[in-house]
């Protein structure tokens, strides 16, 4: 419940922690809410744009597109151009083939979100030119599936970490000429249904390259060679008839929550196993445990082909196609030859460079970095990342915190940039208070505490904060009423004529203040005189 002073009550959502007050001019968005801010680094070149969106999939897409229209426009232009394909090639290969193979396997919610981005961007102020199209967004998600990823994934807990908590590493090594690093975005989703989750990626890409959800599930991937796939041979395109990797990871984040007899990790594994999958990938899935039982913490590495899943966990030896190992896994569709990963207590991993990684995580190695904490994890990233290192993330899966680094330009790899801290838990548990004056110039809204003050985080107020709103008329104007939207129903609102009012933030609220002209008789008298003159004129005719 959210109580508004003097006896007016509005039903709210499940209580969580933080809210924010934002003054914007909205063109009656379709419900939900959105907020944009900058996660500041010590070097402004390493700043990261963040957005938080809530509502239905379409509403979250609308706010994403509206808040990130400029960044999405720039990233789409650069990314699609980096493919080197002409417009006829894009139409023939991507629009009329690859996307059509993937589309039936993509959840409708994600299709709705993409359409929301288009519609929200169309209402952006200032507008973007050319307008963002659904075709471009589809192209980006299809082209990402065709890219080569050479990455490292590592999960560690228990004896391998400083205090036993889950630390997860994601190293994304791929083409740095796409320009994605020019538009870095951390997106926090708070959907009407399912857990809140966070994507670390690039403007316009709603799929996940790295992310974490409120149920303490953290995900990443490592690209694997798919022998069956050949872009020069359309007969092999059947391999793309599944959900694209980034959207599969997004589905993991959006759907993985515990239930009767199963954990959030069980659900995450099931989503990956059920697919349907496309090309070969390895997925790193960490689980920070439940608040009531942190001993549930775990992490799995899952190597997948289109038809097979091979999974291993902590302190588990794994080997592929290695004649020197009696327990090796033989699979001609897994192009890992003579590849064996030694087992270490509290660690599960899929490295790009085996020897280099083992040298850092083996407790008896002279170059051992550990026990692993966030700082040690960052140092591991610096030593294993390739020169084409686009994005790195270190997760604290229990505290719901991330440290994120993006490349700068085409040559400065992410591992050599600043790792910027991001408190996903605090942001995910936040709420938004959006304020609007009905008649511009008639008055203002004063909000206490000041959302831009030094004691309020830029993404909001602590849960339970009493926010006082005071309507302040200008000149001869007077306050008329408040219009307060129900956070659970964009079409329902209540009217309050008290001033000031007080709101306890336990949901996202939109509040509009109405003012009217007050005092004097000039406006009504003018209307009467004008009407009388018209009537007299008509009689004389």
N, C-alpha and C positions, 0 to 999 in steps of 0.2 A: 504494500500500500504506500501511496505517497500522500501526505497530508498537506493541504494548502490552508493557510491560516483562516480562522473564523469559520470552521466547520465544513469546508468544502473538501471532499476526498476524491482521489482518482486512483483507480486500480493501477498497480505498477507491475513490473517484472520481478523476477527473483532478485532479492537484494544482493548487490555487489558493491564495489568499493569507491569508485572515483567518478567525478563529473566535471564538466567544463561548460563555461558560458561563452557563447560565440554570437557576435552581432553580424548578421549577414542579410542580404536582400534575396529572399528565395522566391522563385517563380512557382510556388506551390509544388514542391517536389513530391514524388509519389509515396511519401512515408519513409520510415527509416531515418537514419541520421548519418552525418559525416563530419569529419574533423581532419585538418591537415596542419602539420607543424614540421619543424626542422630539428632533427637530432644532431646536436652540435658536437663537433670534434674540436680538439685544440687547434688543428689546422683547418680553416674553412674549406679547403679543397677536399677534405674527407667528410664533410657534412653529408647527412643522409636525409632525404625526404621521407616522412612517415604519414600515413593516413590510417584512420580508424573508421570503419563503416559498419552499419548495423541494419537489420531488417530482413526482408526476403532476399533471395538471390538477385532478383531484378532490382530491388531497391539498393542493395549494396553495390551493384554494378553502376546504378545511376549516380550515386554519390562518388564512387571511384572516378567515373568519367568526368563528372562535373568538377571535382577537385584537382584532377590530374590531366586535364585536357591538353595543356601545353606540353607537359612531359611525355604524354602518350603519343601526341602528334609527332614530336621530334624523334622519339624512339622508333615508332613504326616506320618513318621515312628512312632512317639510317639502317635499321635492321633488314628491312626488305631489300633495300639497295645493296646491302652487303652480300646477298645471295648470288648476285651477278646474273640473275635471270631477267630476261626481257618481259614486258607485259604479256605478250602472247605465250611465252613459256610458263609464266606464273599461272595464267588462265588454264592452260592445257594440263600442266602437271599438278599444280597445287589445288586450284579451285575445282577443277572438273575430274580429278582423280584422287589424289592423296586425301584431301579433306573429306570427300564423299565416302571414302573407305573408313575413316575414323569417326565421322559424325554420328552414326547410329549407336556407337558404343559409349559416347560421352553423355553423362547424366544431364537430363533436361535442365537441372538447376544451373549448370555451367553455361549452357546455351542462353538461358535467361539472363545470366550475369553479363555475358558479352553484349547482348542487345541493350541491357541497361547502360553499359558504358557508352554505347553509341548515342543513346537518347540523352544521357546526362551531359556528355560533351557538347551536344548540340545546344544546351542551355547555358554553357559556360560563359562567364564574363571576366575578361574579354573573350570573344569567340575565337576559335582556331580555324586556320585556313591552310590547306583544304580541310573540309570536314572529315572527321574520323568515320570510317565505314566498317560495317560488319565483315566485309570481305578482307580488309586489311588485318583485322584482329584474328580472323581464322587463318590467314596466311602465316602470321607470326607463330601461332601455336603449332601449325603443321611443319613449318621450317625448323623449329627447335627440335622436333622429333628426328629430323634428318641430319642434325649436327653431330659432330664427333666430340665426345666428352672423355677426357683423360683425367680422372679424379682420384681422390683418396677419401675413404670413410673409416672412422675409428670410433669405437665406443669403449669407455673404461669406467669401472666402478670398483668398490670393495678394496682389495689390496693394491690395486693399480692407481688409486687416486688418493689425494691428500687426506680427505676426511670420509672416504667411503662413498660419497655421493656420485651420481652419474655425470660424467663429462663426455660430451660427444663432439667430434671434429668433422667438419665438412670442408673439403678443398675442391673447388671447381676450377679445373684447368681446361680451357677451351679457347676458341677463336676470340681474340681481343679486338678484332677489326669490326665487330658488329656494332660498336658504339653504345652497348647497353650500360657500360659504366658511367656514361654521361648523364643517365637518368636513373640512378639507384632509388629503389623504393622499398620500404618495409610496410607491409599492409597488415593491419589487424582487423580480422573479421569477427563480428559478434552476431551470428545469424539468429533468427527467431527460433530455429530448431537446430539442435546439435551443439557441440562445444565451440567456444571461441577458439580461434587459431590465428597463426601468424605466418605470412609468407615473406621470405627475404628474396628479392628478385629485382625486376626492372619494369619500368612503366609500360603498361599495356599487356603484360604477361600475367594472367591470373593463375596460371599453373604454378606449381611449387618446384623450385630448385633446392630449397632448404626451408624448413619450417618447424613449428612446434605448436601444440594445442594445449588447451587448458587442462586436459586430462594427463598432461606431462608426457605426451608422445612427441618425440623429435625425429625428423626424417631427413634423409639426403640420398644421393644416388652416385653410382659410378658407371660410366658408360662402358659397354662391352662390345666388341666386334660381333656383328651378325653376319655370318658367312652367307646366309641365304639371300641377303638384301643386296641389290645392285640397281642404282638409279638409272643405269643405262639399259636395264632389262625390265620392261614392264611386267614380264611374267613373274617377277619376284615381288611385286607390290603387295601381294596378299599378306605379307608379313606386317603390313601397316593396318590391317583390319582388326583394330582393338582400340583401347583408350590410350591416348598419348601419355608418355611417361610423366610429364609435369602435371597432367590432370589426374593421373592415377595417384600421385603423391598428394595432390590437393584433396582427393577423395578420402585418402587415409586420414588426413588431418580433420576433415569435416565430419567423418563418421566414426572415428575411433573413440569410444567411451566404454567404460565398464558396465556390466549388467549382471544379472543373476547367473552365477556360475562361471563367469569369464571376466577377464581384465581388458583394459583398453589395448594392451599389447596383443592379446588374443585376437581382438577385432581388427587391429592394424594388419596382422599377418594374414587374416582371412581375406581382407580386401585385396591385398597383393596377390594372394594365391588365386582368388576368383577372377581377377582381371576383368575382361580378357586383355591380355598383354600384347604388345607389339614386338619391338626389337629386344635384344639381349641387354639387360641392365643388372647391376647389383644394387640392392637397397640396404641402407643402414637405418635401423629402426630402434631408437632408444626409448626406454620407459622409466620415468623418474619415480614411479611408485605412487600409491595413494597417500593422501594426507594422514590417514589413520594408520597406514602400515607401509612405511618407506622401505621395508624389507622386500616389498614386491619389485623393487628396482631390477631392471634387466635390460639387455640389449641383444639384438639379433642382426646378423648379416645374412642377406638372402640374395643369392645369385639366381637369376631367372633367364630362361629362354622363353620362347613363345609357349612351349608346352611343359616345361619342367621348372621346379623350384628346388634349390639346394640351400639349406639353412644351417648356420652354425652360430654358436654363442661363445661365452667366455671360456677361456682355457680349452678351446676345442681346436685340434689339429685339422687342417683341411688341405686336400691335394687334388689337382686336376691333371689328368692325362700324363702322369709321371710314371714311367716304367720302373723307376727306382723305388717307388713307394708301393708296398703291397696293398694298402687301403685307399689307393687313389681312386678318384671318380673318373670313369671313362665316358665321355660324351663328345661326339664329333661336332655337335652344335655349340660347344663351349670352346672357343679358340684360345684356351689357356694351355700351353704346352709345357710340360715339365715344371709345372707351377705348384709350389708347396708353401703354405703359410704356417710357420711354427706356432705352437700354442703357448700362451702366456697367461698367468693368473689374472683374472679381472679385465681381460682385453679381448675384443673381437674386432676384426679389421679387414679391409680390402684395400691394399695399397697400390699406388701407381708404381712405386719403386720398392720392391720387397726388401732388398738388402739395406737400403738407406733407412727404411721405416723400422725394420727389426733392430737395427743398430741403436735406435733411439728409445725403443720400448722394452728391450730385453734388460731385466734388472742386473744381469751380470756384465753387460757391455760397459766399457769405459766411457762411452758417450751417452749412457742412459740419462734420459730426462724424466724425472719422476721422484716421488709419486706425483701423479698428474693433477694439477689444479688449472684454473683458466689461464694463468700466465704461462705455465709449462706447456699447455695445449697450443698456445699461440706460437711458442718457440718451435714446437714440433711442426706446425704449419709452415713456418718460415724455412725449415730445412728440407721439407719434402715437396713443397710446391714447385711446379714447373715455371718456366719463363712466361708461358701463356696462362697466367693465373688470374682469373677474372673476379672471383668472389671467394671469400673464406668466412666461415661461421664457426664459432665455438659456443656450445650450448651447456648451460647448467640445467639439467633436466629436472632437478628437484626444486630449485629456486625460481625456475621459469625466467632465467636471464640469458641474454645473448651478447656476444661480442662479434661485431660484424666489420669486415674490411672489404672494400671494393678497389679494383684497379683504377689508376688514374691515367687517362690517355691510352695510347696503343702500346706503351712499353713499360710503364711503372706497374709492376705486378701487385695484386692485392696484398700479398704476404708482407710487402715492404711498406704498406701504408698503415695508418692508425686503425687499431681495432676499436670501434666505437661501441660503448656499452648501451644496451637497450633492455629496459625492464618490462618484458612482455606481460608478466603477471600483473603489474600495476596498471598498465594500459588496458589489458583485457578486462579488468574489473572496473572499468571507468564508465561514466555516463556523460551525455552531452545535453546542455541546456542552450537551445538556439533561440535568440531574441530578435524580434522584428517590430518596427513601428509601422502601423497601418498607413498613416499619412505622413510621408517624408516631410520634414520641416515643422511638423506640428508639435513635436516633443521628443523626449529621449527616455531611455530606461537606465536607471542607476542600479547596479548589481553589487551587493555586499555579501561576502568578501569580493574584492576586485579580482576577476579571473586573470588579469594581467599583472597582479601584484606579486611581490617577491615571495610570498608565503604559499602560493598556489602553483603547483606544477602546470606546465603549459598544456598538458592533456587533462587537467581537471582537479576537482575537489575530492578530498577523502570522503568515503561513504559516510552518510549521516550528517554531513555539513548542512546547516540551515542557510539557505540562500534567500536573501531578502531582495525583492524587486520593487522599485519605486518608480512610478510613472511621473515624469517631470514635464509639464506642458510648457510650450514656448509662447511668449506674448499673451494675446487674449484668448489663447486656446485653453480648453479644459479637458481633463481626463474623462473618458467615457466608460471603458470596460477593458478587461483582459479576456483573451481567447486562449484557452489552454488545451492542447491536443492530448488525447489519451495515447500513451506510448504503445499500447497494444492494438490500436485501431486508428489508422490515419484519417478515417472519415468521421470520427467521433470527437467531440470537444465539449468543454464546459465553459460557462461564462462566469466571471467574477467581477463585481463592481467595487470591491474593496481596494484601497490603496494606502499603504503598500500591502504586498502579499508575501508569504514565506513558503518556500518549497523545500522539502527534504529530498535530496537527490537519491533515488533508488531505481531510476530508469531514465531513458532519454526523453526529454520534453521539448516541445516547441511552444513558445509563448509569444503572443502578438498583443501589443498595446494599441488601443484605439483612442484617438483624441478627436475633439470637435471644436468648432468655433464657439466662443462663449462671451456673454456680455454685449450690451448695445443692441440697437434695433435696425442697424443699417442694412444688413443683408436681407432680412424679411421685408423691410419697408421698400427696398429697391425692387424686390420681387413683386410686391403689390402694385407699386407704381407702374412697373412694366406691364403687368397684366391688365391694369385699368386702362392704360393707353391703348393697348391692343383692342380691348373691347370697345372703347370709344371710337377708334378708327373704323371698326367693323360696322358700328351703327351708322356712322356718317356715310358710309358707302351705300 
